[in-house]
Amino acid sequence: MSNSSETVLLVHGIPIDLDRIGLANLFNRAGPVKHARLIPPKNSSYTNTFGFVDFSSRTSAATALKMFNNFKIGTKYLNVSYAQPRNTHDNALSRNSVCSNGRAVSRLSNHDLNQSSDSDKLSRKSSIG
């Protein structure tokens, strides 16, 4: 069984006139698509959006990555990469960064903070401030 992060591609630069079925049909050239999803733009003035394409196999996803990264549709170029898992324990560490003064800065969301224990919240607050 393949790991979902190896079969799901993140696609940026999708023209807003391309629908989910059109996206799936385009990426089907690389191999069988299980599911395609578009994320609506936040602002109606945007001319492109992003989405996800889930393939049946790692081989198809890898082929699509090579085939469609920097692929031109009209006046837009697609930017394709592997999608990263969301809200995993390992990624919590990558959401922290270091400022120029060397202090760690947490970029955890309110949801992440609400999911942790009270003692974690206190230690996080004291290390940040």
DAHUBEL-V488397 format. One record per pair of residues at least 12 apart in sequence whose ideal C-beta (glycine too) atoms are under 6 Angstrom apart, sorted by the first residue. I is the first residue (numbers start at 1). J is the second residue. Records with the same first field share a line. If there is no record, write none. Layout:
# DAHUBEL-V488397
I=J  J
This chain:
# DAHUBEL-V488397
2=58
5=85
6=58
7=54  55  58  61
8=52  54  83
9=53  61  80
10=81  83
11=51  78  80
12=50  79
13=48  76  77  78  79
14=48  49  51
15=48  73  74  76
16=49
20=36  38
23=36  51
24=36
27=53  64
30=60  63  64  67
31=55  60  63
32=56
33=53
34=54  56
35=54
36=53
37=51  52
38=51
39=51
48=76
52=83
65=80
68=80
95=107  108
106=128
